Structure formats: structure tokens, C-alpha cells
């Protein structure tokens, strides 16, 4: 009798556990690669029908007007979402893994009964060499299919077949390749076969305008056209993903969060800490919990808040190392007054540390490297806009001034983003803005102290050019060591399965 009772209690417990698991909402994060916030129609883009699917997602849920990421290049930015930490805390200041012994978001969710999956860009989304520890499944594309809306629909549907067998709620990250370079109709895109996958609408030079931070030249305008065609194709992929989700009645209880990893891949945007590098669309849909058509114009929300929000919604303890603030719409907490952004290293491991603090109106920038001794290095140097600027800088004084500023910057910068969204007028030396400069410096210093930012040492000596040059020389030396000891590289196999690589977690030979 006792055995029978014990058996019944066990069955009841298991059943209740299963029901609890099944009642938990699914989590779907959709990322677009290299898309500005103002490229979406719902954020003010006036190009006809540029992002109808993103716009519809926004109308069905919540749009954050002030949405940001913490880092302006790929792996560090995605590392923030997965680690809940700033890049200098997690170890992902460049293309590296998260430091060991710090649980990431997918690990936590898997431990709490979720079926976890990533589609496309597995290494960037994993932040660990041990993919198999916390991704139940990983799905990728062949060749140019990562630019195909149909392929995303097929892949998400395939994922649903796998998660059904698990009988668990899911956490899935789907990474759309657009509008990352090469853009649609670029020479490189045609060579790689990406142009076989056409956007549902193709725009021409008559449909677009060159952003103010770039010179008005025909080749630059053509690149902007190609960028927007890639935005359109990215939106097609969003629509295909949502179609696969919404047509599946088993997954109506799904929270969808959409964002970009950073701004457009052009000079003065990607790999910078200006607004065009860090401000992105952030949208959230949760049927039955978020009323349609909500726009949050009050709070500043950023990528570092996503992990705490998800865990808060699921009533899972938020680890102490998670830095963000929950924006759970059921409790509606307020977000901080400021967001903080950074750039540390490019994909080649070349350090050019920059920091920024951004309010709704102002952005203060500190460039630790901008002493005049170092040139800025990023992937933008291979793009058409950069090459055109470089060529015309030889004959056009205005373009030369702008081009030189791109290469060398200033140690301190201040911009009024409300009136100067493209960061064209540096106000840091304007007597009328010194109180703003000093206030934002204090805020940034406090943040750097709180997060033990290695750049604090340089920030404290920002008026000492000799010190900054010595400091930067050391950073370059340390970066060379890091790229040899900590740089992530997936093992050479086509399956994507991994082997543990303990060398990646050897004690670093650098001091910062």
C-alpha cells in the first residue's frame, strides 16, 4: 500500500512538473545582422514597404523607441545577450569566448527545463567552445540560403519537429544574415551566389537618401540602395520565421523579441559608439500579456536587459553577474536613465577602445586610442563608402576633414543626438555644454568603476597623451597574445559539433 501511494505521488509530481514546464512561455529571439534602428518603417523609415513584417510585429506588441546594444560589432554584442555582462567583464571584448565559470542565458534555461536551439551564427551566439553543453540543437544553412526567406521558414519548421519530441518549452535564437555585407547586388554578393535570393521588392536610387554622415556621391548612394534591399530581404526572413511560428498552434504561447546586433556596416556606424553604431530596433510580442500597439518612449532599454527580463518573466533567479535591468511588461519596472556602449577590438584583434554613455538627448564618447598616433581599423575600410571617401579626400577639403576625423577622432566627444542624430557636430569644447560634459563624465566613470572596466585607467589619464600612447602600445601587445590564446575558432568539421578545447581557457598571459 505504501509502495502504491509512493508511486502515485511520484506520478502526480512528474505530471505537475511536466504541466508546469508546458505552461512556461516559449522564448524566440530573432536578430538581424547590422541593421540601424531607423531602417525600420516603424522607427521612421519612409521608404515604401521597407519592413512590413517587423512593423506588424511591433503593432502586435511593444516597441522600444530607445533601444540600444552595448557593443558595435558582432560577437561582443551577441555575447552581451548571452552572458548578461559587458564585453570587458565577460571576456568577449573581441571575437573570444565568455570567461569560464560564468553561466550564460542558454545554459541557465536548459538547466530549468528548456529545449534550447540556435539557427545560424552558432559560434557568435554560443560564446563557448562547448556548444553541446547548452544547445540541444543547432541548425545552419548551405551557401547563400542564409539569405533566403524560404530557407528560414523551412529551418524553423524543422526545429519545431525537434522540439515537439522533447515535450519542453523552447528557447530559440534565430540569426538572420541580412543586412550584413555583402549587400544584395554587391559584386561580392553576386560572386557568392547570394543574389539568387532576391528581396520581395527591389529599390532604386530614387527610393533612398544618403544618410547625412556620408558624402553625397553616386557610388555611396548605390551602396545605400543595396543596403536597403538587404534590409528588405531581412524583413522577408522575419516574416517567414513568424509565419512558421504563428501557423503552429502548439506554440501560440511564445514571447518574441526582435533586435539587431548593432548599426549598419558603414563608416560612422558599425564599430563606432555613435548612435548609428549602437541604436537598434527592439520589439517584443507576448500574446495575451502585452497589449497590441504599445510604444515605450520613456525607458532606455538595451541588449544587456534581455537576459534579466527573460529570467524575471520565468521566475528564474537572475545570476549576480547579470548586469541588466528587467523590462518585464507584467511588472513594468523602469529602465535606467542611461545606456552604456563600447568598442574594444575588431575581428582581427586590433584594439581601439572607445566608451560612451548615452541619454535620451546626449552622447558622450571617450576614445582611449585617439591620440593622433593610431588610425582606426575596422571592416568598414573595405566597403565602397570608405573607399569613395578616401578617394575624394584628396581633392575635396570637406570630405578630407570628415575622412581624417574618421581615421583619428578625438579623445573626448559630445553630441546632441536629439538635434544631431548623425553625430556631425562635436560639442565637447563648446562652453555652453560643459555642465553636460562633466555630468556625463561622472556617470561614465561611475559605471567604469562599478564594472571594473580596464579602460578606466586611460579615462583617468585622458589629458596625458604620453600616458595614453604608452597604454595603447601595451593594449596592442596584449591583444596579440589574446588572439593566439583566446580567439574563438570552430573546429574544422562540417557538422558543427565541437570538441572541448582546454587551451582556450588557459590562464591569460596579459594583465588587463
N, C-alpha and C positions, 0 to 999 in steps of 0.2 A: 504493500500500500504506500509506504514511504517512497519506494522507488518510482511508483506510478505518479505520485504527487510531484516528486522532484522532476520527472520527465515533463510533466505538464507545465510546471513553472519555467523550465528551460525553453520549451516550445513557445510559451507566451512571451518570454523575454526576447527570444530571437525574432518573433513576429513583430513585437513592438519596435525592436531595433530597426528591422527592415522597413517598417512603416515610417519611422522617423527619418530614415535615410531617404526614402522615396518622397517624403514631403518636403525635403530640403530643396530650395530652388537650384536649378542648373545655372552655371555661370559660363557665358560666352563672351570672350574678349576678341574684338576684331580690330586689327591695326592696319593702317595704311602706311606705306613707306615714303617718307619725305613729302608730306603734304601740309602746306600752310593752313592756318585756321580760316583765313579769308578766301580760300579757294572753294569753299563750300557755299552753295546758294543760301543756306540757312544762316550763314555768317556774313552775308552781304555781297557775295559774288553775283554780278548782274549778267554774266554770260548765260544765255538761254539754255535751260535744261542741263546745266553742268553736273549737278549732283542730286537728281530726284530721289534716289534711294536713301542717301544719307539724310536728306531733308525730311523724307517721310518718317524715318526712324526718329528724328528729332521731334516731329509733330506728334508721334505716338508716345513720347516720353518726356525726358528732361534734357535741356540744352544748357550747358555751362558757358556763359558768354566769355568769362575769363578763365580759359583752360590753358594749362602750360605743361611742359615736360621739364625735367631737371637738367638734361644733357642734350646737346645739339648734334650728336652723332649716334649711330645706330646701336651698337652693343651696349655702351654705357647707359643710354636711355632705356632700353628694354631691361637692362639689369636693375634699374630703379624699380620698375613694376614688380619684378620677380623677387627682389631681395628686400624691398621696403627701406632701402638705405640710399644715401647719396653715393655717387661713384667713388669718392675718396674714402668712404667708410667701407664699402663692400669689396674694394679692390678692383672694380671694373672701371678704372679711370680711362682705360683704352679698351682694346679687344682682348680682355682677360676673363678669367673665371671669378666668381664670387669666392671670397676667402672661405676656407673650410670651417665647419662647426657653426655656421650661421644658416639656420633653416630658411629656405625660400618658400614663396607662396605655394607653388605646386606640391612641394614636399608636405607642407602643413595640411593642405586639402586632401592629399592622398592618405595621410595618417588619420584623417577624420572621415574616411569612408567615401571619398570622391573618386570617380574614374577620370583620370587626367590624360589630356591629349594635346598635342601641338601639331599644327598643319603649316608647313613651310617655315623656313628660317629656324630650324631646330637649334643649332648652336647658340644663336643670339638670344633665343627665348629660354634656353636651359640654364645658362650661367654656371654650369658644372660639367666636367668631363664625364660624369656618371649619369648619362641620360636615363638609363634604365631604372635608376633608383626612384624616380618620381614621375616619369611619363609612362602611363600604361600603354600608350600607343603613339606613334609618330608617323605622320603621313607627308609625303613630298611629291613633287611634280617632276615630270620629264621635260627637259628643254624649256621651250617657251610657254608651256602650259601654265606656268605660274602667272602668266598674263591673260589667262582665259577665264571668262566668267563661267562658262560651261564646266570647265575643269574644277573650279571651286565648288560648284553645285554638286558635282559627282563625288568629290572628295569628302564633303561634309555629309552627304548621304551615306557614303561608305563608313564614315566614322559612326553614324547613328546605328548602323548594323552591329558594330563592335560594342558600343556602349549598352545596347539592349541586352546583350548576353551577360553583361556584368551585373545588371539589376541594381545599379547605383546611380545617384545623381552625377552629373558630369561637370568638370571644369575643362574648358577647351579654349585654346588660343589659336586663332586663325590669322596668319600674317599675309596680307595682300602685298604683292611685289610692286605695284604701281602706287604713286607716280615716280618711283625711283628711276634714276638713269639706268640704261639709255631710254630716253623718251620715245614714244611712238613716232615713227618717221625719221628718227635719227639714223645716221649711217650705221652706227654700231647695232642699233635695234634690228635693222634690215639684215645685217650680216649674221646675227644670232638667230634669226627666224622669228623674233618677237612680233614683227609686223604682220605675221599671218593671223594674229588675233587682234582684230580691229575693234575699236570702241564703237558703241551703238550710234554715236554721232561724231562726225569729224568736223572740227572747227578750222577756220582760216584766219588770216591776219586781220580781216575785217571784224572778227568777233572779239578780239582780245586787245588789251592795252599793256604796254610795258610798265612794270612797277617803277615807281619813282627812284628807287635806289640803284637802278641800272640805266646806262645811257640809251638814248633812243636811236638805235641803229637797226637796219633791216635784219641782219643775221641774229641779233639778240631777240628781236621780235619773233623771228621764226622759231627760236628755241622756246620762247614763252608759249607760242602756239602749240608746239609739240608737248610741252609740259601739261597744258590744259587738256589736250587729247588723252594724255596718260591719266590725268585726274578723272576724266570721263570714264576711261576703261576701269580704273579702280572702283569707281562708283558702280559700274556694271557688276563687278565682282561682289561688292557689298550686297547688291540686290539678289544675286544668285545664292549667296550664303543665307540671307534672310528667307528667301523662297524655300530653300531646303529645310530650314528650321520651322517656319510658320505652317508649312504643309504637313508637318509631322505632329499629329495630335498628342503624341506621347511627351512632347517637350514644350507644351504651352507655358509651363512654369519655369521660364528661363529669363534670367537677368542678362541683358545685352549691354555691354559697354564698348563704345567705339572711340578710338582716338588715333592720332598719328604719332610716330615716334619722334618727329621733330619737323622743322620747316623745310621749305623747298630747297632742292640741291643746287643752289646758285650762290654767287658771291654776295656777301652781306646777309645771308640767311643760314643755311646749314653750316654747322661747325663754328658758328658765332653765338654769342649770348645776347644778341639783339632780339627784339620781339619777333622778327621774322625767322629766327632760329629756334625759338622756344615756345611760341604761342601756337596752339593746335586746337582742332575741334575735339571736344569731349562731350559725348552724348550718352545717355543711359535710358534704357527702356525696361520696365518691370510691370507687365500687365497685372492690373488689379491692385497694385501698390503705388504706382506713380501715375497721377492723373495726366492724360494727354495734353500736350501743348504747353508744358511748363518751361519757362526760361528763367534761369538763375543769373541775375545781373548783379547780385550782391556779393557773392563769395568768390574768392580766388581759389581755384581747385587745380591740382596738378597730379602728375603721374604717381608721385610718392604717396598720394592719398588713396590710391586704388586698392592696395593690399589691405590696409586697415578697414576700409569700407566693406570689402567682401567678408572679411573675418567678423566684423561687427554685425553684419546682417545675419550671418550664420551662427552667431553666438559662440564663436570660437575665440579663445584667448589670443589677444594680439601680442606677439613677442615684444620684449622690451627694446630690441634693436630696430623695430619698425619705427620710422621717423614721422610718418604722415599723420593726418587727421581724418577721421571717418566723415564722409558726407552721406551716411545712411539716410535715405529720404524718410524713413519711418520715425527716426528720432530727430532729424533735421538739425544737427549741430552746425555751428558756424565754422567756416574755414578761416585760416589765418589771414591777417591783413596784407601779408607779403608772400611772394614766392621767390625761391632761390634757384638760380641756374648756374651751370658751369660747363666749361670745355677744358679738357686736360690734354688728350693726345689724339692724333689722327690714327687711321688704320695702320699706318706704317710705324707707329710707335714714336713719332716726333712730338715732344711736349711743347705746348703753347698755352699754359694755364691762364684761364680767364674766369672771373666770378661776377655774378650780378645779383642784385636784389631789385625786384620789380613790384611796384604798387599798381593800383588801377590807372594812375596817371604817369608816374615817373619810372625810369630805369637807370640805376647807377651801375657802372661797369668798372671793374678793376682788371687790367691786363698786366700780369706779372712779367711778361716777356717783352713788353713794348718799350724797350729802351732805345731803339734805333739800331741795335746790333743784330737783331734777328728778324727774318722775314716770316710771315705767316705761311704755313704749309697745310693744305687740305686738298681733298679730291676736287674741289671746285676749280683748281688750277688746270684741269684737263678739259673743262667744259667750254663751250663756244663763247658764252658771255665773258668769261675771264679772258680768253684769247683775243676777243674783239676789243675789250678794254685795254689790254696790253698794247695792241697794235695802234690804236688811236691815241694812246697816251703819248706817243712820240710826236704828235702834231697838234693835239688839242690840249690846251693848258687846263681846262676844266676837268677833262677826263683824266689827265695826268694827276691832278690833285686828288681826285677820288681814288684812282688806282694806287697811288702812293699810300693813301690812308688805309686802304685795304691791306697792303703789304706790311705796314709798320704800326698802325693805330697809335693810340695814346695810352699812357698808364692809367689815367682817370678819364671817364666819360660820364655824361649825364644827358638824358633825353626826356623830353616831354612827349610821351607816347600818345597822349590824348590829342595833341595838336600836331605831332610829328611822328606818325606811326612807323615810318621807314627809317628812323634814326639818321636824319640828314643834318641836324643842327646840334652840335655838341655844346651844351650849356655849362660845362663843368667850371669854366673860368668866368662865367657871367656873374657879376656882383649881385644881381637880383636873385640868384638861385643858390647862394652859398649856404643858407639855412637848410635847404633841401639836401644839398650835397653832404653836409655834416650829419644830418639826421640819418640819411641812408647809409653813410659810412658806419655810424654807430650800430645800426641794425645789422649790417653785413658782418661787422667784427664780432658781435654777439653770437651770430649764427656760426661763424667760423670757429669760435671758441667752444661752443656747445657741441659741434660735430667733430672737433679735433681735426680741422682741416689743415693739411700740410702747407697750404698756401698762406696761412695766417702769418708765418714768419716773413714772407715777402711783403704782404699787405702792411705789416707794422713798419717796414722799412721802405715804403713806396716812394719816398723822396730821395732815397740814396741809390743813385744809378749804379755806382761801383758795386754795392752790395747785390743789387738785383742781377747784374751781369754775372757775378760770381755764383749767385744762387741758381740762375738759369743754366750755367755751364754744368753745375752739379746735377740738375734735373735731367739734362741731356745724357750725362753719363749713366745715371740710374735707369733711365728709360731703355738704354741699350742693353743693360743687364736684364731688365724685365722682359723685353721682347724675346730673350733667349731662354728664360726660365719659367715665365708665366703665361706667355701668349697662347691663346687657345687655338688649337687646330684639330679638327675632327680626324680620327684615324683614317687611313686610306682604305676605305671599303665603300662599296656602293649601297649597302644595306642601311647604313646609318647607325648600326649597332656599334657600341663602344666598348673599349677595354679600359679598366682603371689605369690611370697614369699617375702614379705617386710623385713623379718628378715635378708635376705641375704644382704640388703643394710642399715642395722643399722650402726650408726657411729662406726667405728672400735675402739677397746679398746687397740690399740697399737700406738706407736709414729712414726714409720718409714713408 
